[in-house]
């Protein structure tokens, strides 16, 4: 089966060809066969629709006469240094640690999600009683407690995969709390390939569709790219301040899909998107960004909770 499937539509004086992404079932738009115009479902599908229109009979990308434009070539996915090249900044003295600070190196994957699940479970028991709460869990009732519990399980699975990188010179932190609220970063990975904020998503059996500015899960748009970019930007600012040199941070989205499908039509570029079964291997192959000494310096700053609180770095009161 090809990348796209089409269906003809003739009604009310219109002659259209609707285009569907075969891998996900997502309708990406249609071509008006009278005018030749391409009409995407929304802006995120425009370039993919243009790609479909530019495929000739041999499956080779060709200019699109109807729209007057040609598809833009995609940047290849690289496994070398991240933008800006290797970090060569001289190391500053390691930060002084607050005596009351929390060492995050001891946190297990999914720590924050488990705490929230426990809180929701206590609230359910107080509201419904223990028996009704137990019965709801037996039938796998969809509750906030269940959502947090499933999320914690997903983080734990991916966390174990990332922990496997440690013998290769990588450092891993889990459930890193950021700011004064309850937000956290699922995993922070520090190694020869750079520094990464990792966001794990658990969507068993789902169809995930990725373009440069949007991700859809079962055809529904989700804010994962925007949130991941914000997470990496904030982490870069906080870690650079604490470490004493610029620490470039790249965001990573890892999907646990079971029997589902991950289709990347366009590389988001600044956000790496992997399936859980391949993520650790793909990250392991990245290198040439941090020396061993810089890895340890970044980790020495990242492991303390005060580093992640705005206005307070390690050693500040």
C-alpha positions, 0 to 999 in steps of 0.5 A: 500500500502507498503512503496515501489513499484517495477518494473521489467526491462529486456533489453540488457541482464540485469535483474533488479528490480527498487524500488520506494518510494511509498509515494513520487514516488522517485526512490531510485535505483535498484537490479541487479537480476543477481549479487544481487548488490544494486545500489542506485540512489545516495548516499542519497538513499543507506540506504533506498534501503538497508532497502527495500532489507532487508524486508522479506515476513512478513515486518520484517527487515532482513540481506541483503545477496546480499550486505553483510551488514545489515541496521543500526538501526535508533536513536529514536527521543527524546523529552528530553534535547538536546545533552550536557544535561541541561544548568547549567552554572552560569549566567553572567551579562546581556549585556549593550545595545547600545543606537542605537541598534534595539530591534528585539522583535517587529519584525513581522514574515516575516518582511525581506521577506515582505521588499524584496517583496516590493523592487521587486514590486517597481522594477517591477513597474519601469520596466513595469509600474503599469498596467502591474505589477498589471495584472501580480499579478492578474494572479499570474505570477511567479516573484521574488516579488511573491516568496518573498510575498508567503514566507512572508505569510508562515513565518507569519503563522508559526510565529503565531503558535510559538507565541502560545508557549509564555504563556508556558515560551517560547520566540520567535523572528522573521526575525532575521537579521544575518551579514552585508548582507540580510540574516535572520533567519525566527524564533528564539525560546528560551524556556525550551526545548532549543534554536532553529533556525527555517526555514520555507518552503512553498511547497503547494502540494509537496512531501518532502522526508527526509534522514539523509543527504538530502532532496528532494522536488518533487524528486529534491534535495534541500540544506535545511539540509546544510543551517539549520546546518550552521544557527544553528552553527552560531547562537550558536557562536553568542549567546554564545558570547553575553550571556556569557555561552555556548548556544546550538542551534538546527536547525528546518525545518518546512514545509507548504505542504497543501495537500502534503506529508512529508516522513522521511525515516531517522532522520537527527538527528541534524536537526528537521523536522516537518510538520507545523501542528505539529511543535508547539506541538512537540517543546512544548513537549521538556523541561529540557534544560534551566531554566527560568532564562537562557531563559530570559538571552538568550532572553536578548542577542538574542533580540538585532540586534548587537548580530547577527553582527559578530564582534559586540555583545550587548554593543560593538561599 
